Amino acid sequence: MGGFYFANWDDVRHIPVLLVCLFLLWALGWRLNVLSMGEEEAKALGINTERTKLVLITVATFITAWSVSSVGIIAWVGLMMPHATRLIVGPDHRFLLPAASIMGAIFLIICDTIARTLTTAEVPVGIITSILGAPYLMYLLRTKKNNF
């Protein structure tokens, strides 16, 4: 279970690297919109799909690895926040990616506050996100069952 209990001010030096990666993902948001229409359509519009997918997957993996190495595994944030954000801002990745990042950060701050104030001992944030995430998964499976 991951948590912020080992986080310190030394970890702040990682923020510029993560912001550069998030900016790169945001800059490629329009390509991700085109890829959402399908690979054939993206190729027809002049997008090098293989290179775009390689860059997107590499940057997303780098951000994930860097974040997990700082705070550990905190489950469900990557599932819940993009779906919740998509309901608010729509499917356009140029707006969805930065909004999901901000909503994920807000969600983690709220969960961390709950974890620190729930009992006298600090509860890992991953437990709080799991308590909220499991019912959310059931909701997604029930409402989206026709899409699968």
ROMAR-559804 format. One record per residue (C-alpha): x, y, z; residue in one letter; residue number from 1. Coordinates in steps of 0.5 Angstrom, whole numbers, plus 2048, in hexadecimal, padded with zeros to 3 digits. Layout:
% ROMAR-559804
<rec><px>X</px><py>Y</py><pz>Z</pz><code>a</code><pos>NUM</pos></rec>
...
//
This chain:
% ROMAR-559804
<rec><px>800</px><py>800</py><pz>800</pz><code>m</code><pos>1</pos></rec>
<rec><px>803</px><py>807</py><pz>7FE</pz><code>g</code><pos>2</pos></rec>
<rec><px>803</px><py>80D</py><pz>802</pz><code>g</code><pos>3</pos></rec>
<rec><px>806</px><py>814</py><pz>803</pz><code>f</code><pos>4</pos></rec>
<rec><px>809</px><py>812</py><pz>809</pz><code>y</code><pos>5</pos></rec>
<rec><px>810</px><py>812</py><pz>806</pz><code>f</code><pos>6</pos></rec>
<rec><px>80F</px><py>818</py><pz>802</pz><code>a</code><pos>7</pos></rec>
<rec><px>814</px><py>81E</py><pz>804</pz><code>n</code><pos>8</pos></rec>
<rec><px>816</px><py>824</py><pz>801</pz><code>w</code><pos>9</pos></rec>
<rec><px>81C</px><py>821</py><pz>7FD</pz><code>d</code><pos>10</pos></rec>
<rec><px>816</px><py>81E</py><pz>7F9</pz><code>d</code><pos>11</pos></rec>
<rec><px>814</px><py>825</py><pz>7F6</pz><code>v</code><pos>12</pos></rec>
<rec><px>81A</px><py>824</py><pz>7F1</pz><code>r</code><pos>13</pos></rec>
<rec><px>816</px><py>81F</py><pz>7ED</pz><code>h</code><pos>14</pos></rec>
<rec><px>811</px><py>824</py><pz>7EC</pz><code>i</code><pos>15</pos></rec>
<rec><px>814</px><py>828</py><pz>7E6</pz><code>p</code><pos>16</pos></rec>
<rec><px>816</px><py>821</py><pz>7E2</pz><code>v</code><pos>17</pos></rec>
<rec><px>80E</px><py>81F</py><pz>7E3</pz><code>l</code><pos>18</pos></rec>
<rec><px>80C</px><py>825</py><pz>7E1</pz><code>l</code><pos>19</pos></rec>
<rec><px>810</px><py>825</py><pz>7DA</pz><code>v</code><pos>20</pos></rec>
<rec><px>80D</px><py>81E</py><pz>7D9</pz><code>c</code><pos>21</pos></rec>
<rec><px>806</px><py>820</py><pz>7DB</pz><code>l</code><pos>22</pos></rec>
<rec><px>807</px><py>826</py><pz>7D6</pz><code>f</code><pos>23</pos></rec>
<rec><px>809</px><py>821</py><pz>7D0</pz><code>l</code><pos>24</pos></rec>
<rec><px>803</px><py>81D</py><pz>7D1</pz><code>l</code><pos>25</pos></rec>
<rec><px>7FF</px><py>823</py><pz>7D1</pz><code>w</code><pos>26</pos></rec>
<rec><px>802</px><py>825</py><pz>7CB</pz><code>a</code><pos>27</pos></rec>
<rec><px>801</px><py>81E</py><pz>7C8</pz><code>l</code><pos>28</pos></rec>
<rec><px>7F9</px><py>81F</py><pz>7CA</pz><code>g</code><pos>29</pos></rec>
<rec><px>7F7</px><py>820</py><pz>7C3</pz><code>w</code><pos>30</pos></rec>
<rec><px>7FB</px><py>81A</py><pz>7C0</pz><code>r</code><pos>31</pos></rec>
<rec><px>7F7</px><py>816</py><pz>7C5</pz><code>l</code><pos>32</pos></rec>
<rec><px>7F1</px><py>819</py><pz>7C3</pz><code>n</code><pos>33</pos></rec>
<rec><px>7F2</px><py>817</py><pz>7BC</pz><code>v</code><pos>34</pos></rec>
<rec><px>7F4</px><py>810</py><pz>7BE</pz><code>l</code><pos>35</pos></rec>
<rec><px>7EE</px><py>80F</py><pz>7C2</pz><code>s</code><pos>36</pos></rec>
<rec><px>7EA</px><py>80F</py><pz>7BB</pz><code>m</code><pos>37</pos></rec>
<rec><px>7EE</px><py>809</py><pz>7B9</pz><code>g</code><pos>38</pos></rec>
<rec><px>7F5</px><py>807</py><pz>7B7</pz><code>e</code><pos>39</pos></rec>
<rec><px>7F3</px><py>807</py><pz>7AF</pz><code>e</code><pos>40</pos></rec>
<rec><px>7F0</px><py>80E</py><pz>7B0</pz><code>e</code><pos>41</pos></rec>
<rec><px>7F6</px><py>811</py><pz>7B4</pz><code>a</code><pos>42</pos></rec>
<rec><px>7FA</px><py>80E</py><pz>7AE</pz><code>k</code><pos>43</pos></rec>
<rec><px>7F6</px><py>811</py><pz>7A9</pz><code>a</code><pos>44</pos></rec>
<rec><px>7F7</px><py>818</py><pz>7AC</pz><code>l</code><pos>45</pos></rec>
<rec><px>7FE</px><py>817</py><pz>7AC</pz><code>g</code><pos>46</pos></rec>
<rec><px>800</px><py>815</py><pz>7B3</pz><code>i</code><pos>47</pos></rec>
<rec><px>806</px><py>810</py><pz>7B4</pz><code>n</code><pos>48</pos></rec>
<rec><px>802</px><py>80C</py><pz>7B9</pz><code>t</code><pos>49</pos></rec>
<rec><px>807</px><py>807</py><pz>7BB</pz><code>e</code><pos>50</pos></rec>
<rec><px>80C</px><py>80D</py><pz>7BD</pz><code>r</code><pos>51</pos></rec>
<rec><px>806</px><py>811</py><pz>7C1</pz><code>t</code><pos>52</pos></rec>
<rec><px>804</px><py>80A</py><pz>7C5</pz><code>k</code><pos>53</pos></rec>
<rec><px>80B</px><py>809</py><pz>7C6</pz><code>l</code><pos>54</pos></rec>
<rec><px>80C</px><py>810</py><pz>7C9</pz><code>v</code><pos>55</pos></rec>
<rec><px>806</px><py>810</py><pz>7CD</pz><code>l</code><pos>56</pos></rec>
<rec><px>807</px><py>809</py><pz>7D0</pz><code>i</code><pos>57</pos></rec>
<rec><px>80E</px><py>80B</py><pz>7D2</pz><code>t</code><pos>58</pos></rec>
<rec><px>80C</px><py>812</py><pz>7D5</pz><code>v</code><pos>59</pos></rec>
<rec><px>806</px><py>80F</py><pz>7D9</pz><code>a</code><pos>60</pos></rec>
<rec><px>80B</px><py>809</py><pz>7DB</pz><code>t</code><pos>61</pos></rec>
<rec><px>810</px><py>80E</py><pz>7DD</pz><code>f</code><pos>62</pos></rec>
<rec><px>80B</px><py>812</py><pz>7E1</pz><code>i</code><pos>63</pos></rec>
<rec><px>808</px><py>80C</py><pz>7E5</pz><code>t</code><pos>64</pos></rec>
<rec><px>80F</px><py>809</py><pz>7E6</pz><code>a</code><pos>65</pos></rec>
<rec><px>811</px><py>810</py><pz>7E9</pz><code>w</code><pos>66</pos></rec>
<rec><px>80B</px><py>811</py><pz>7ED</pz><code>s</code><pos>67</pos></rec>
<rec><px>80B</px><py>80A</py><pz>7F0</pz><code>v</code><pos>68</pos></rec>
<rec><px>812</px><py>80A</py><pz>7F2</pz><code>s</code><pos>69</pos></rec>
<rec><px>811</px><py>810</py><pz>7F6</pz><code>s</code><pos>70</pos></rec>
<rec><px>80A</px><py>80E</py><pz>7FA</pz><code>v</code><pos>71</pos></rec>
<rec><px>809</px><py>807</py><pz>7F8</pz><code>g</code><pos>72</pos></rec>
<rec><px>803</px><py>804</py><pz>7F5</pz><code>i</code><pos>73</pos></rec>
<rec><px>7FD</px><py>808</py><pz>7F6</pz><code>i</code><pos>74</pos></rec>
<rec><px>7F7</px><py>804</py><pz>7F3</pz><code>a</code><pos>75</pos></rec>
<rec><px>7F1</px><py>806</py><pz>7EF</pz><code>w</code><pos>76</pos></rec>
<rec><px>7F3</px><py>80D</py><pz>7EE</pz><code>v</code><pos>77</pos></rec>
<rec><px>7F5</px><py>80C</py><pz>7E7</pz><code>g</code><pos>78</pos></rec>
<rec><px>7EE</px><py>808</py><pz>7E5</pz><code>l</code><pos>79</pos></rec>
<rec><px>7E9</px><py>80D</py><pz>7E9</pz><code>m</code><pos>80</pos></rec>
<rec><px>7EC</px><py>814</py><pz>7E7</pz><code>m</code><pos>81</pos></rec>
<rec><px>7EC</px><py>814</py><pz>7E0</pz><code>p</code><pos>82</pos></rec>
<rec><px>7E5</px><py>811</py><pz>7E0</pz><code>h</code><pos>83</pos></rec>
<rec><px>7E3</px><py>816</py><pz>7E4</pz><code>a</code><pos>84</pos></rec>
<rec><px>7E6</px><py>81C</py><pz>7E1</pz><code>t</code><pos>85</pos></rec>
<rec><px>7E4</px><py>819</py><pz>7DA</pz><code>r</code><pos>86</pos></rec>
<rec><px>7DD</px><py>81A</py><pz>7DD</pz><code>l</code><pos>87</pos></rec>
<rec><px>7DE</px><py>821</py><pz>7DF</pz><code>i</code><pos>88</pos></rec>
<rec><px>7E3</px><py>824</py><pz>7D9</pz><code>v</code><pos>89</pos></rec>
<rec><px>7E1</px><py>81F</py><pz>7D3</pz><code>g</code><pos>90</pos></rec>
<rec><px>7E5</px><py>81B</py><pz>7CF</pz><code>p</code><pos>91</pos></rec>
<rec><px>7EA</px><py>820</py><pz>7CC</pz><code>d</code><pos>92</pos></rec>
<rec><px>7F1</px><py>81D</py><pz>7CE</pz><code>h</code><pos>93</pos></rec>
<rec><px>7F4</px><py>824</py><pz>7CE</pz><code>r</code><pos>94</pos></rec>
<rec><px>7EF</px><py>826</py><pz>7D4</pz><code>f</code><pos>95</pos></rec>
<rec><px>7EE</px><py>81F</py><pz>7D7</pz><code>l</code><pos>96</pos></rec>
<rec><px>7F6</px><py>81E</py><pz>7D8</pz><code>l</code><pos>97</pos></rec>
<rec><px>7F7</px><py>824</py><pz>7DD</pz><code>p</code><pos>98</pos></rec>
<rec><px>7F0</px><py>824</py><pz>7E0</pz><code>a</code><pos>99</pos></rec>
<rec><px>7F1</px><py>81D</py><pz>7E2</pz><code>a</code><pos>100</pos></rec>
<rec><px>7F8</px><py>81E</py><pz>7E5</pz><code>s</code><pos>101</pos></rec>
<rec><px>7F5</px><py>824</py><pz>7E9</pz><code>i</code><pos>102</pos></rec>
<rec><px>7EF</px><py>820</py><pz>7EB</pz><code>m</code><pos>103</pos></rec>
<rec><px>7F4</px><py>81A</py><pz>7ED</pz><code>g</code><pos>104</pos></rec>
<rec><px>7F8</px><py>81F</py><pz>7F1</pz><code>a</code><pos>105</pos></rec>
<rec><px>7F2</px><py>821</py><pz>7F5</pz><code>i</code><pos>106</pos></rec>
<rec><px>7EF</px><py>81A</py><pz>7F6</pz><code>f</code><pos>107</pos></rec>
<rec><px>7F6</px><py>818</py><pz>7F9</pz><code>l</code><pos>108</pos></rec>
<rec><px>7F6</px><py>81E</py><pz>7FD</pz><code>i</code><pos>109</pos></rec>
<rec><px>7EF</px><py>81D</py><pz>800</pz><code>i</code><pos>110</pos></rec>
<rec><px>7F0</px><py>815</py><pz>801</pz><code>c</code><pos>111</pos></rec>
<rec><px>7F7</px><py>817</py><pz>805</pz><code>d</code><pos>112</pos></rec>
<rec><px>7F3</px><py>81C</py><pz>809</pz><code>t</code><pos>113</pos></rec>
<rec><px>7EE</px><py>816</py><pz>80B</pz><code>i</code><pos>114</pos></rec>
<rec><px>7F4</px><py>811</py><pz>80C</pz><code>a</code><pos>115</pos></rec>
<rec><px>7F7</px><py>816</py><pz>811</pz><code>r</code><pos>116</pos></rec>
<rec><px>7F1</px><py>818</py><pz>815</pz><code>t</code><pos>117</pos></rec>
<rec><px>7ED</px><py>812</py><pz>815</pz><code>l</code><pos>118</pos></rec>
<rec><px>7F1</px><py>80E</py><pz>81B</pz><code>t</code><pos>119</pos></rec>
<rec><px>7F7</px><py>810</py><pz>81F</pz><code>t</code><pos>120</pos></rec>
<rec><px>7FB</px><py>80C</py><pz>81B</pz><code>a</code><pos>121</pos></rec>
<rec><px>7FC</px><py>80E</py><pz>814</pz><code>e</code><pos>122</pos></rec>
<rec><px>7F8</px><py>809</py><pz>80F</pz><code>v</code><pos>123</pos></rec>
<rec><px>7FC</px><py>808</py><pz>808</pz><code>p</code><pos>124</pos></rec>
<rec><px>7F8</px><py>80C</py><pz>802</pz><code>v</code><pos>125</pos></rec>
<rec><px>7F8</px><py>806</py><pz>7FE</pz><code>g</code><pos>126</pos></rec>
<rec><px>7F3</px><py>803</py><pz>803</pz><code>i</code><pos>127</pos></rec>
<rec><px>7EE</px><py>809</py><pz>802</pz><code>i</code><pos>128</pos></rec>
<rec><px>7EF</px><py>80A</py><pz>7FB</pz><code>t</code><pos>129</pos></rec>
<rec><px>7ED</px><py>802</py><pz>7FB</pz><code>s</code><pos>130</pos></rec>
<rec><px>7E7</px><py>803</py><pz>7FF</pz><code>i</code><pos>131</pos></rec>
<rec><px>7E5</px><py>808</py><pz>7FA</pz><code>l</code><pos>132</pos></rec>
<rec><px>7E7</px><py>805</py><pz>7F4</pz><code>g</code><pos>133</pos></rec>
<rec><px>7E4</px><py>7FE</py><pz>7F4</pz><code>a</code><pos>134</pos></rec>
<rec><px>7DD</px><py>801</py><pz>7F4</pz><code>p</code><pos>135</pos></rec>
<rec><px>7DF</px><py>805</py><pz>7EF</pz><code>y</code><pos>136</pos></rec>
<rec><px>7E1</px><py>7FF</py><pz>7EB</pz><code>l</code><pos>137</pos></rec>
<rec><px>7DB</px><py>7FC</py><pz>7EC</pz><code>m</code><pos>138</pos></rec>
<rec><px>7D7</px><py>802</py><pz>7EA</pz><code>y</code><pos>139</pos></rec>
<rec><px>7DB</px><py>802</py><pz>7E3</pz><code>l</code><pos>140</pos></rec>
<rec><px>7DA</px><py>7FB</py><pz>7E2</pz><code>l</code><pos>141</pos></rec>
<rec><px>7D2</px><py>7FC</py><pz>7E3</pz><code>r</code><pos>142</pos></rec>
<rec><px>7D2</px><py>802</py><pz>7DF</pz><code>t</code><pos>143</pos></rec>
<rec><px>7D6</px><py>800</py><pz>7D9</pz><code>k</code><pos>144</pos></rec>
<rec><px>7D5</px><py>7F9</py><pz>7D8</pz><code>k</code><pos>145</pos></rec>
<rec><px>7D2</px><py>7F9</py><pz>7D1</pz><code>n</code><pos>146</pos></rec>
<rec><px>7D8</px><py>7FC</py><pz>7CF</pz><code>n</code><pos>147</pos></rec>
<rec><px>7DC</px><py>7F6</py><pz>7D1</pz><code>f</code><pos>148</pos></rec>
//
